[in-house]
Structure formats: C-alpha cells, structure tokens
C-alpha cells in the first residue's frame, strides 16, 4: 500500500476529521498515515467499542469502517451511528457478495469499497462523498410538500409533521436532485451519473430508503414513484 504520493489539492477548504475503524493494525496505521499525508485529520479505532468511545467526545466529518471485526461488526455499528447521526460512512468489506454490500447500504452506509483496494481509490471516494454531502446538486429554493412530509432543498431539511427526519448524504443528494425536477422521470443510469458514478443498484437502495421516510406505505408509493421500464420520478403535492 503506497503512501508516498500527495494526492489532495492543498488549496481545498477546511481540514476534515476522519475516523478509521479497523481491527487490522497494519491497515489502520497505513490508512492513517496515507490520509494524513493527503490533507485530512485522522483518528483511528481498533474496534466498534473503541469507536463508540471516541465518538462520545469527538465530532467526525467522515467514517471509514471495516465490516468484519471481532465483537460488534461494522454493519451493527453503522446502524447505531445512523440512528443519531448523518455523518458519511464508507464500509471496507472483504465480502464479495452483492447481497452483503447491499445490506451495508440498507443499514445507512453511503458507499463501500471491497478489499483489497487501492489507497488512491479510497481517497477519491472520500473526496466525492464529502463533496456530495457539502454541495447541493441542482438545488431549488422552493419547498416540496409530500403529504405529511416537507422538504426544504435550500436547508437540506426533511420533516414529517414538523419533526425532523435524518437523511444520509446520499439520500439528501438524491432527494435534492428529484425535488429540483418534480414530475421529471430519471433513469437509473442518469441518477447514478449525477450522484457521482455510484452503482445503479445503489440508486435502488437509496430510493427504497427514501420511500421509507416519506411514504405512508413504501410498497405503494404516492410520491417517489417507479416509472416501469424507465426509472423514478418525484410527484409532490405542492411546490413552493
């Protein structure tokens, strides 16, 4: 794992604080060194318990989390984090099966990277997700009414009956894109490309997660509809 190339643009904005959680000391050490050399502030944890302890006293902008760890695994920790935080999470997984990777996305992860991996790819994925989390895509100022739910694209806030609903960075990017184009059907390929070349299957997972948050019956969606053979469309009650 090479660590001697400076990849990050030194003109970029504030230093983001990353948490690396991996029980493999070698990987943990190399990632901490590599990401630090590329402009990030990095803290590491050897397992989920260690990570939980760190998160009680420190705020992180991004979490790189190994799935297979002794004790509590990365999927369980992802689910727990997502219940109280929308911090971006990238899973490192040795599992090759698509169902395992999809499970991570369903737990709330923003992305995954199979082991073994190139450090530069991890660096690029982190940068893409952080950019996605901080930069609205095709944002409009009009609020969108979806039954009991209301989405404010400018603030990036989704509420149900006035109560806030947490969104991951991927969910926020997706609903912002759809809300900016109400009534317009997007293919899975188009959404994948607009969201930073994520896998089309990942788009389906994020659509499912959003439906659970905005629909009364996610299996019979009224607002985030499937256009058979084409893609997805957002049909709000009201815009503005």
Residue, then its C-alpha position, 0 to 999 in steps of 0.5 A: x500500500x503506497x503512501x508516498x504520493x500527495x494526492x489532495x489539492x492543498x488549496x481545498x477548504x477546511x481540514x476534515x476529521x476522519x475516523x478509521x475503524x479497523x481491527x487490522x493494525x497494519x491497515x489502520x496505521x497505513x490508512x492513517x498515515x496515507x490520509x494524513x499525508x493527503x490533507x485530512x485529520x485522522x483518528x483511528x479505532x481498533x474496534x466498534x467499542x473503541x469507536x463508540x468511545x471516541x465518538x462520545x467526545x469527538x465530532x467526525x466529518x467522515x467514517x471509514x469502517x471495516x465490516x468484519x471485526x471481532x465483537x460488534x461488526x461494522x454493519x451493527x455499528x453503522x446502524x447505531x451511528x445512523x440512528x443519531x447521526x448523518x455523518x458519511x460512512x464508507x464500509x471496507x468489506x472483504x465480502x464479495x457478495x452483492x447481497x452483503x454490500x447491499x445490506x451495508x447500504x440498507x443499514x445507512x452506509x453511503x458507499x463501500x469499497x471491497x478489499x483489497x483496494x487501492x489507497x488512491x481509490x479510497x481517497x477519491x471516494x472520500x473526496x466525492x462523498x464529502x463533496x456530495x454531502x457539502x454541495x447541493x446538486x441542482x438545488x431549488x429554493x422552493x419547498x416540496x410538500x409530500x403529504x405529511x412530509x416537507x422538504x426544504x432543498x435550500x436547508x437540506x431539511x426533511x420533516x414529517x409533521x414538523x419533526x425532523x427526519x435524518x437523511x444520509x448524504x446520499x439520500x439528501x443528494x438524491x432527494x435534492x436532485x428529484x425535488x429540483x425536477x418534480x414530475x421529471x422521470x430519471x433513469x437509473x443510469x442518469x441518477x447514478x451519473x449525477x450522484x457521482x458514478x455510484x452503482x445503479x443498484x445503489x440508486x435502488x437502495x437509496x430510493x427504497x430508503x427514501x420511500x421509507x421516510x416519506x411514504x405512508x406505505x413504501x410498497x405503494x408509493x404516492x410520491x417517489x414513484x417507479x416509472x416501469x421500464x424507465x426509472x423514478x420520478x418525484x410527484x409532490x403535492x405542492x411546490x413552493 
